Amino acid sequence: MSREKSDSILPKVVKHFFIEKEVTSTLMMESLCMGLTALKEPSMPIVRMEEGSFVLVDDLLLLLEREAIEPLAPKDGYSGEFSIENDEKCLTELGRRTIEIYVLAYLLSKTEVAYQETVPYALNLQEEVIQEQD
């Protein structure tokens, strides 16, 4: 499981979705706020909020694979009825999924940077070991 402080991710989410001096959709703001609140519930499948941190429920690569094949639309679908409860449920699900995908992308980019920094060091160690064996 990976854990990342929400203080490092949430400002990036705000910067990404809410552009300064531009009109931001109140529907988008509400969706993300409701989605963030939903992450605090214990039954969320990919990312959950725990003590001010985002916590992945499984391995990062397994979650990325699962998220790539899962559709973005809510699992139970939209019934076509115009009701506040149905609309709020869809908004919450969309906001939750949006934040989950953003957290996964953030953690993947951190992993890629760490990998790129480590590869030259590992190659140098490998060359030294080969030279010592000769």
Backbone hydrogen bonds, N-H to C=O, Kabsch-Sander energy under -0.5 kcal/mol:
donor,donor_aa,acceptor,acceptor_aa,energy
4,E,54,F,-2.3
6,S,52,G,-2.5
8,S,5,K,-1.2
9,I,5,K,-0.8
10,L,6,S,-2.8
12,K,9,I,-0.6
13,V,9,I,-2.0
14,V,10,L,-2.5
15,K,11,P,-2.4
16,H,12,K,-2.2
17,F,13,V,-2.5
18,F,14,V,-2.6
19,I,17,F,-0.6
22,E,19,I,-1.5
24,T,22,E,-0.6
29,M,25,S,-2.1
30,E,26,T,-2.5
31,S,27,L,-2.3
32,L,28,M,-2.4
33,C,29,M,-2.2
34,M,30,E,-2.7
35,G,31,S,-2.4
36,L,32,L,-2.4
37,T,33,C,-1.9
38,A,34,M,-2.1
39,L,35,G,-1.4
40,K,37,T,-1.2
41,E,38,A,-1.5
44,M,41,E,-1.0
48,R,55,V,-2.3
49,M,39,L,-2.3
50,E,53,S,-2.8
53,S,50,E,-1.0
54,F,4,E,-3.3
55,V,48,R,-2.9
56,L,2,S,-2.6
57,V,46,I,-2.3
63,L,59,D,-2.3
64,L,60,L,-2.3
65,E,61,L,-2.2
66,R,62,L,-2.4
67,E,63,L,-2.6
68,A,64,L,-2.0
69,I,65,E,-1.2
70,E,66,R,-1.0
77,G,74,P,-0.9
79,S,77,G,-0.5
83,S,81,E,-1.1
87,D,83,S,-2.4
88,E,84,I,-2.8
89,K,85,E,-2.2
90,C,86,N,-2.2
91,L,87,D,-2.6
92,T,88,E,-2.7
93,E,89,K,-2.4
94,L,90,C,-2.5
95,G,91,L,-2.6
96,R,92,T,-2.7
97,R,93,E,-2.6
98,T,94,L,-2.3
99,I,95,G,-2.3
100,E,96,R,-2.5
101,I,97,R,-2.6
102,Y,98,T,-2.1
103,V,99,I,-2.7
104,L,100,E,-2.6
105,A,101,I,-2.5
106,Y,102,Y,-2.4
107,L,103,V,-2.6
108,L,104,L,-2.3
109,S,105,A,-2.3
110,K,106,Y,-1.9
111,T,107,L,-2.1
112,E,108,L,-2.5
113,V,109,S,-2.1
114,A,110,K,-2.2
115,Y,111,T,-2.3
116,Q,112,E,-2.6
117,E,113,V,-1.9
118,T,114,A,-1.5
119,V,115,Y,-2.2
121,Y,117,E,-0.6
122,A,118,T,-2.5
123,L,119,V,-2.5
124,N,120,P,-2.1
125,L,121,Y,-2.2
126,Q,122,A,-2.3
127,E,123,L,-2.3
128,E,124,N,-2.2
129,V,125,L,-2.3
130,I,126,Q,-2.2
131,Q,127,E,-2.4
132,E,128,E,-2.2
133,Q,129,V,-1.7
134,D,130,I,-1.2
